[in-house]
Amino acid sequence: MNTAGKSLHYLVEKWLAPAPAMRIRVVQFGRMRGDSRRYVHVEASAPGSSRAIFFFRHEDGCWCVFPPRIARPSMSGYQLAA
């Protein structure tokens, strides 16, 4: 598992670029309905501005700004030996 560049702490700094005067807080966290994957809603606020973003945990343990793919039913055919 390669989490060096995909930890939640790293992504908060990358996407929200907190400055010393900025306050970072977790607004909400939990699991998504259906597949129970984790998400975190983080907000960065400073006097006169605020930014917020959702982060999603993927199967490999990395956090990303986009949700993981939903596993969907699929069919495949097998060649039968004659």
Secondary structure, 3 states (H helix, E strand, C coil): CCCCCCCHHHHHHHHHCCCCCCEEEEEEEEECCCCCCEEEEEEEEECCEEEEEEEEECCCCCEECCCCCCCCCCCCCCCCCC
